[in-house]
């Protein structure tokens, strides 16, 4: 039988590989409205999570959240953040800005350290300061050399790091949290789907063979798959977190943005200029220093 740590590494690696492959899925449905994709992701995630929570008999944990006002308010905040994160990520994939998305998830752990300094009064060590400075230089290269603010990278990193920070303050498990978050997003998702459907009908899209009502069955199937694509990596990650150390999870977290980086350049042909390479070089340097500091602390 595979030992628990080894099985944990396998589960964690599987989760990060699946997260790294999600851009391929979103490219398959790139012809659809990005907001419609987000709405479908919410809808089918709620349906699947309802089944999972029923099978796992976790409804009592869902009810417990409503008796704790602080936890409920925190989940309202995480709901907003995950909605922003999903929307921006899907937008980045649909407009061929996957490199910016990759950069955002590379910055994420360094952004988490910065949040600890600001909100928890943590005192970073010297290597952490250097790592954050290196990442800041990388962002400045984008702004002053390439001439634009990498807002996709910043929004993804900021939203996900704050999302993780808030979740550390809640006692709920991952599935309960995600179920409540997607459930709170569901009314907005349904309203959005209705609005887009009405708009397509008003524009005559139904009569000319386009629009949601005339989607092929294969497209509807792909949209339905957004549920398991969202929840399966989370299931694997939750199981892995109980078997391996945080340092191992922290090291493996770079698998997903690395896959995103590779897909952007080698599969989807996004331009990779010298200045872009400099940006990533400084970010990677910061991550190397950050990783060295983490292992030294351990």
C-alpha positions, -999 to 999 in steps of 0.1 A, spaced: 0 0 0 13 35 -8 23 54 23 3 84 34 29 111 25 35 96 -9 -2 93 -16 -6 129 -4 20 141 -29 3 122 -56 -31 138 -47 -16 173 -44 2 169 -78 -30 157 -94 -49 187 -81 -23 212 -93 -20 194 -127 -58 197 -131 -57 234 -121 -29 238 -146 -50 223 -174 -81 243 -168 -71 269 -194 -74 242 -221 -110 237 -210 -118 274 -211 -102 276 -245 -127 250 -257 -156 273 -247 -138 305 -256 -165 313 -282 -190 317 -254 -195 349 -234 -169 349 -206 -196 360 -181 -219 332 -193 -191 307 -186 -187 321 -151 -225 318 -145 -225 282 -158 -195 274 -136 -214 287 -106 -246 268 -115 -231 234 -121 -207 237 -92 -237 243 -69 -255 212 -83 -225 190 -79 -216 203 -45 -251 196 -33 -247 160 -43 -213 157 -27 -224 174 6 -254 151 7 -233 120 2 -207 132 28 -235 142 52 -221 176 58 -254 195 59 -250 201 96 -218 220 89 -236 241 64 -263 250 90 -237 258 116 -224 286 94 -257 305 96 -255 305 134 -221 322 133 -224 358 121 -187 364 118 -181 333 96 -211 342 75 -198 377 69 -163 364 61 -178 340 35 -196 369 19 -162 385 14 -147 353 0 -177 349 -23 -170 384 -38 -133 375 -42 -138 341 -58 -163 357 -82 -138 383 -92 -110 357 -95 -129 334 -117 -142 362 -140 -107 377 -145 -91 344 -151 -116 333 -177 -113 367 -193 -75 364 -194 -78 330 -212 -104 342 -237 -84 373 -248 -50 354 -249 -35 369 -218 -26 337 -201 10 349 -194 -5 377 -173 -26 351 -155 5 329 -149 24 359 -136 -4 366 -111 -3 331 -96 35 333 -93 31 365 -74 4 351 -51 27 336 -24 47 368 -22 14 388 -20 4 366 9 35 376 28 28 412 21 -8 408 35 7 393 67 29 424 71 -1 448 66 -29 430 85 -11 407 110 19 429 118 42 401 109 79 409 107 94 394 75 129 381 74 156 395 52 152 370 23 114 377 23 121 414 19 144 407 -9 120 383 -25 92 409 -24 115 436 -37 124 413 -66 88 407 -75 81 445 -73 109 451 -97 93 426 -121 60 444 -120 77 478 -125 93 465 -156 58 458 -170 47 493 -161 77 514 -172 93 493 -200 62 476 -216 41 506 -207 11 490 -191 -1 480 -157 -4 441 -155 -38 445 -138 -48 409 -146 -18 396 -127 -24 420 -98 -61 413 -95 -56 375 -96 -28 376 -71 -46 400 -47 -80 384 -49 -66 349 -43 -42 358 -16 -69 377 3 -93 348 -3 -68 325 13 -62 349 42 -99 351 50 -103 313 48 -76 309 74 -99 328 98 -129 305 92 -134 270 107 -154 257 77 -140 230 55 -133 236 18 -165 219 4 -188 237 28 -172 270 20 -173 265 -17 -209 254 -16 -219 285 3 -199 308 -19 -213 294 -51 -248 293 -36 -245 330 -28 -233 337 -63 -261 316 -78 -289 343 -79 -265 366 -97 -255 338 -121 -291 330 -129 -300 366 -134 -270 370 -157 -279 339 -177 -314 352 -181 -302 386 -192 -278 371 -218 -306 348 -230 -330 377 -234 -304 398 -251 -296 371 -276 -333 367 -284 -337 405 -288 -307 406 -312 -322 379 -334 -295 354 -324 -320 326 -320 -334 330 -355 -299 329 -371 -289 298 -353 -267 313 -325 -273 321 -289 -278 299 -258 -310 284 -270 -293 270 -301 -261 257 -286 -251 223 -297 -253 195 -272 -215 192 -271 -213 229 -259 -238 223 -232 -219 192 -221 -187 213 -219 -204 239 -198 -218 213 -175 -183 199 -170 -174 232 -154 -188 218 -122 -165 188 -118 -136 209 -132 -141 233 -103 -147 207 -75 -125 177 -84 -91 195 -79 -105 209 -46 -114 174 -35 -79 161 -43 -63 191 -27 -83 188 5 -73 151 8 -37 159 1 -36 187 27 -43 161 54 -13 139 43 16 162 35 33 192 50 26 228 41 61 232 28 54 204 3 21 220 -8 39 253 -11 65 239 -34 40 220 -56 18 252 -59 42 264 -86 31 235 -109 -1 252 -120 14 286 -131 43 268 -147 18 248 -168 -1 280 -176 32 296 -187 41 267 -209 6 265 -225 6 302 -232 39 301 -251 42 267 -266 6 258 -273 -13 290 -278 15 311 -292 13 342 -270 42 366 -277 71 364 -252 93 395 -255 126 401 -239 110 426 -214 84 400 -205 112 375 -199 129 400 -175 96 404 -156 93 366 -151 131 364 -143 127 388 -113 95 370 -102 112 336 -103 142 350 -85 119 362 -58 102 328 -56 135 310 -53 146 332 -24 111 328 -8 114 290 -11 150 290 3 138 311 32 108 287 38 130 256 39 156 273 62 128 283 86 117 247 87 
